[in-house]
Amino acid sequence: MSRHDLKDIYEKVAEGERVTFEEGVRLFESNDLITLGEMASLVRKRKHGDYVYFNKNRHINPTNVCAFHCNFCSFARTSDDRPGAYTYMPEEIVERIRPTVDEGITEFHIVGGLHPKLGFQYYLDVLRALKEAYPWVHLKAFTAVEIDFFCQLENKDAHTILTELINAGLDSMPGGGAEIFHPEVRRRICPEKADMERWLEIHSIAHSLGLRTNATMLYGHIEKYEHRVHHLVALREQQDKDLAAGYSGSFQTFIPLSFHPMENGLGRRLKRRWTSGVDDMKTIAVSRIMLDNFPHIKAYWVMLTPAMAQIALEFGANDIDGTIVEEHIYHDAGAQTKEHMRRSELMRLIRAAGRTPVERDTVYNVVKVHA
């Protein structure tokens, strides 16, 4: 499909009009990467100019023991006695991260396994311990899948569970667990997880309570282009509904995540197939074009590599995540990137791409523009 074949979509994007499901599939089917990048850049420039955001954050995975058995996952262990399994108590987490926390860190990103024996109180205690020890740090914690698991543990509704988490220190939610929404794919890769309707419902309830949240999509496994577009349209429609309802919270950032095939059953079945750089950039671009009501698109450098995250800035991304410090989920699946990047290196990558580094907090309040 050539640039001429995308002319009608290009004109719509230039005029700020919404792209349809069918047009989204056409964008994915196109091999004209340059035109896709130009369209995505039009949207990105309209929203953010040349600003590229990053933050000083630290990832925390309290446990990798999980009751679920997603066949794309390399991180989880099924019980505490499995090789490599770990569970840190709240006080241990506080002490374990202490050497890497300074007053410049603004966010803890907290996700982990769905431990079958610890109970909901453990997760509340993790938040309380971190908030007491580091009261200035924003706690972005627990995916919608984790929230749904807590509801099952406590036999409570999501509004009640989220309210209890907020009272314990929860400040916002990450976007994990979305994977691919389409039921044909979801039942094959993660049948135990909350389905699309439940995932979206939990985020909508979070928005009604004033929480900002993110969203992700896991691509590059068994899904087809139409499944990716279905996923993007579902997110866009939910954002429309929540904005129309006047909720003080909303989706703020979308993060496409490529499937990493090492050390998991799905990867072995697919013969360790990795996504290509072309597919990564195409997915970033189409996401920026279609998610017209999402403020931000993130190029997650741990997943893409720093060099490809830098290139993604030409394909609609306006955020490259943060310093991270420690990362297990992608590295357990074969990622060869570093687990930590210094603030100065993040700024160097952004400047080398011809953009302006903007240090932010979790909800995109500007800490400093590094002009």
Secondary structure, 3 states (H helix, E strand, C coil): CCHHHHHHHHHHHHCCCCCCHHHHHHHHHCCCHHHHHHHHHHHHHHHHCCEEEEECEEEECCECECCCCCCCCCCCECCCCCCCCCECCHHHHHHHHHHHCCCCCCEEEECCCCCCCCCHHHHHHHHHHHHHHCCCCEEEECCHHHHHHHHHHHCCCHHHHHHHHHHHCCCEECCCCCCCCCHHHHHHHCCCCCCHHHHHHHHHHHHHCCCEEEEEEEECCCCCHHHHHHHHHHHHHHHHHHHHCCCCCCEEEEEEEECCCCCCHHHHHCCCCCCCHHHHHHHHHHHHHHCCCCCEEECCHHHHCHHHHHHHCCCCCCEEEECCCCCCCCHHHCCCCCCCCCHHHHHHHHHHCCCEEEEECCCCCEEEECC
